[in-house]
Amino acid sequence: FSVIRNRAIYVLHTTMKLYDKKYHYLFKKGVKFIYGKRKIVAVSKGLAAELIEEYGLETQNVKVIYNPINIKRIEELSNEKIDINEKYFLCVGRLSNEKRQDRCIEIFYKGGFFKNYKLVFCGVGPNEQVLRENVKKKGIQDKVIFMGWQNNIYKWMKNAEILLLTSDLEAFPMNLIEAMSVGTKIVSADCDFGPNEILIDEYQKYLVETQNIEKYIHTINLALKDYPEKPNTVLMECYPESVIKKYIEFMR
């Protein structure tokens, strides 16, 4: 309803499924009515496909442009010191239902990783107390650290043995791109949307079916022993020059 209407580019950062559960039919009609003739940027191919296939937007009006990252700034911040001397796995994100940090705890415990590693959570959210109780019941409270909100997440990424993502739902998880940029190994849920666009080619084997705990454990052990050193080409698509160029071309 903005007065600038067609002079704007509208950017979709999350799945519409989060919003259309209650009034699905009316919501779909509303999205098509309001945005049907406007230029939409989706931050992942999965989100773009959802807009076109489920909400009826025209293919030529929808463009996939990944979010940018500041490589130089990330590199600078990643070199700062951290307060942990032990090896650790890292889980980054809001402590909420869709992120499924409970699954991360289960993997850490069931795989016996707590014997040799710590598990660090960076983030805040409504599920923190429940997660803390879960950790306490398993008797590994001395192995799991809740760091809360961190202004500099990159130093934690760079020093982690593994970045673990266990979400049920994403859009384009920037923590994977950021971890990749500092050379951190990644094991991720193959959830909607984004991870399978980021972990491509030789990195695909580090994607795991969302609920398969045993496969997570196997894949983490694999990543610890053998992980590709070849740069991931997706990272280049997130360089600011590439992102800006795509926006300017789409605006014309």
N, C-alpha and C positions, 0 to 999 in steps of 0.2 A: 504493500500500500504506500510505499515511499513515493514522494513526488518526483524523484529522479528516474524511477521505473526502468525503462529500457536503456538508460545511460549507465546503469550499474551492472556489475557482475555479482551474482549471488553464489556464495561458496557454501557447499554442504560438507560439514565436518563430522557428521555422524549418521547412522542409519535412521531412516524414517520409521523403522519398526518400533523404535522406542516411543513413538508418539501416536501411532494409529491403532493401537490395540483395542481401544474401547469403541471408537466410531470409524472402523476401517473403511467402509464404503464412502462415507461422507468426506473423510480425510483425503482419500485418494482423489475424489472429485475436486476438492478444494485446492490440492496441490497442483493439479493439472490446470485448473482455471486461473490460478494466480501466476504460476510460473511457466505455463505452457509455451509462451512465446518469448521467454526471457533467456538470457545467457546464464548457464549454470556451470560452475566449476565443482567437480567432485574430487575429493582428495585421494580417492582410490578407484580402481577399475570396478571393484565390486559395488561400490556406492553408485557409480555411473550406470552400471547394468541394472541395478535396482530401480533407479529413476526412470529408465527407459522401458524396462520390461514390466514393472509392477505399477508404475504411476503414469505411464503413457506419454512421457516427454519425448520430444523429437531428438533423434540422434545428433543432428547437426547443431543443436542448441546446448549440448552437454559435452564438456571438455574435462578430461582427466589431467590434473596438475598436482603433483605431489607437494607437500609442505616443504619449505626451505629450511636449511640449517646453516648456522654460521660456523663453518669449519675452523676458521682461525681462532674464534672465541672459545669453541669447545676444546681445541687443542691446548690453549692457554690455561683454561680452568681445570682441565683433566690432570695437569701436572701438580696441582696442589696436594698437600699431604692429607692423609686420613688418620683416624684415631684407632684403627684396628690393625693388629699385627698378624692375626690368623688369616688363613685362606677362607673365602666365603663365597656363597651364592648370593645373587642380588635379585630382588623383585621390586620393581618400581611402579608406582601408580596409586590412585585413590583406593582406599581400603573399603571396597563396596561389592555388592553381590555379583555384578557382571564381571568383575576382575578375578574372582574366584581364588583369592589368596589361600583359602582353606585347602584347595587342591595342591598348592605349592607346599604347604606344611606337610600334607599327607605324603607327597613325593619325597620330600626331604627326610621324613621319618621312616617310611616304609623301605626306601632305598638304602637306609643305613648311612646316609651322607653325613649325619650329625656326628659320626665318629671321627671324621677328619676335617669337617668344614663347619663354619657358622652359616646361618641364614640371615640376611639383612633385608629388612623391609624399609623402603624410603617412600613415605607418603602418609597421609592422614585420611580418615573417613569414618563412617558410622559403624563399620564392622571391627574396629580395632579391639574393643574389649572382648568380643566373641573370639577373635583370633588369639588373643592373649590366653584366654581360658582353654582353648584348644591345645595350645602349646604346653600349658601347665599340666593338663590331663595326660599328655604324652611323656611328661617328665623331661622335656628338653628346653626348659625355659632359660637355661644357661647357654644354650646353643643358638637361640633366636633373638635377634636384636631389632627392636622397633625404633628406628632413627627419627621418625616423624618427618615433617617437611624439611627439605634440604634446598637451600638456595643454589648450591653447586652440586648437581647430581652427577656431573661428568667425572669427577675424581673417584666417585664410588663405582661408576661403570668401568673406568679404566683398570682399576685394581681388582675387580671381581673375576673369579674363575669362570663363572657362567652367569649370563643374564637369563632369567627364567620368566617366561610369560605364559600364564595359564588361564587366560580370559575365556569366557563364553562368547564374547562379542567385542569387536573393535571397529574402527573405521579406517585408520591408517596409523598404526602404533608407532609414534615417533621415538619411543624409547628403543625400539629395534634399530632404527636408522642411527640414532645417537650412539648406541653401544657399538654398532658396526664401525662408525667413524673413528672410534678410539681403539679398535682392534679387539673388542671383547667377544668371546664365544657366546652364541645365542642358541637356546632351545626354546621353541615357541609352539603354542597351540595353533593348530591349523583351523582357526575360527574365522567367521565372517567379521570384518573384512580386513584385508591388508597383509597379514603375515605371509600368505603364499604369493604375494606380489613382491615382497621384500626378500624372502629366502628362496631364491631361484637357482636353477642350474645345480651345481654341486652342493649348494646349501639346502636343497629341498629335503634331504634326508634328516634334517634337524627340525622338521615340522612334525607334530604329533597329533593324532586324533584327540579331540578336545578332552574326552573323559577317560582316556586309556592311561591309567597310572603306571602300569607295568612298562608300557612303551616309553613314557617319559623317563623312567629310571634307566631303561636300556639306552635311550638316546643321549642322556646326560653322560653316562659312562663312555659312550662312543665319542662324544664331543671332547671329553677330557683327554682321551687318548689320541684322537685324530680329528683335526679340524682344518678346513681349507685356509690357505694363506693368500690365495688369489683374491684381489680386490673385487668386491661385488659391484657390478655395473649400475645397479639401482641407485647407489650412493651418488653417482654423478648427476642423476636426474633431480636430486635435491639440492644441488649447488644453486645459490641465489641467481647467478647469471642465467642458468637454464630455466629456472622458475619464472623470473621476470620476463624473459623473452617470450615464453609461452603465454603469459597473461597479456602482454602487449599485442601479440599476434591475434589472440582471441577477441580482443576489444575492437579490432579494426573491422 
